Amino acid sequence: MELGSREQAILALERRGFSGPGAKERAIREELGLSPVRYYQLLNALLDDERALALDPVTVNRLRRVRDVRRTER
């Protein structure tokens, strides 16, 4: 089973670079129609989904590393 269009859009957004503060949050609201809090909840769940890893291993592995570093810092 493949990822849905929303999940694919979340990964696509994570591949992009954003200039300036608030640009990513604005894109989340305007392009996906999600609040940033809900976006990050969905993203976190997506990082544990093997389908996401198969679709975009570079992005998923990078975000997993970032998440792991942040967890160890707490």
C-alpha positions in Angstrom: 0.0 0.0 0.0 1.3 3.4 -1.0 1.4 6.6 1.0 -1.5 9.0 0.6 -1.3 12.3 -1.1 -1.1 14.2 2.2 1.8 12.1 3.4 3.6 12.5 0.2 3.0 16.3 0.4 4.5 16.3 3.9 7.6 14.6 2.7 7.9 17.0 -0.3 7.6 20.0 2.0 10.4 18.6 4.2 12.7 18.3 1.2 12.4 22.0 0.5 14.5 24.7 2.0 12.9 27.8 3.6 14.2 31.3 3.9 13.5 33.3 6.9 11.5 32.6 10.1 7.9 31.6 9.7 8.2 30.6 6.0 7.8 26.9 6.7 4.9 27.4 9.0 3.2 29.7 6.4 3.7 27.0 3.8 2.3 24.3 6.1 -0.9 26.4 6.6 -1.3 27.6 3.0 -0.3 24.4 1.1 -1.5 21.7 3.3 -4.2 23.4 5.3 -2.8 22.1 8.6 -1.8 23.8 11.8 2.0 23.4 12.4 1.2 21.3 15.5 -0.8 18.8 13.6 1.8 18.8 10.8 4.6 17.9 13.1 2.4 15.2 14.7 1.7 13.6 11.3 5.4 14.0 10.3 6.6 12.2 13.4 4.3 9.3 12.8 5.4 9.3 9.2 9.0 8.9 10.2 8.2 5.5 11.7 6.3 4.3 8.5 8.3 2.0 6.4 6.4 3.1 3.3 7.8 6.6 3.8 11.3 5.2 4.1 10.8 3.3 0.8 9.5 6.4 -0.9 12.1 9.0 0.3 14.9 7.3 2.2 17.2 10.4 2.2 14.6 12.7 3.8 13.3 10.2 6.2 16.7 9.1 7.5 17.8 12.7 7.8 14.7 13.6 9.9 15.1 10.4 12.0 18.6 11.5 12.9 17.5 15.0 13.8 14.7 13.5 15.9 17.1 11.1 17.7 19.5 13.9 18.5 16.7 16.0 20.0 15.5 13.1 22.1 18.9 12.5 23.5 19.3 16.2 24.4 16.2 16.1 26.6 
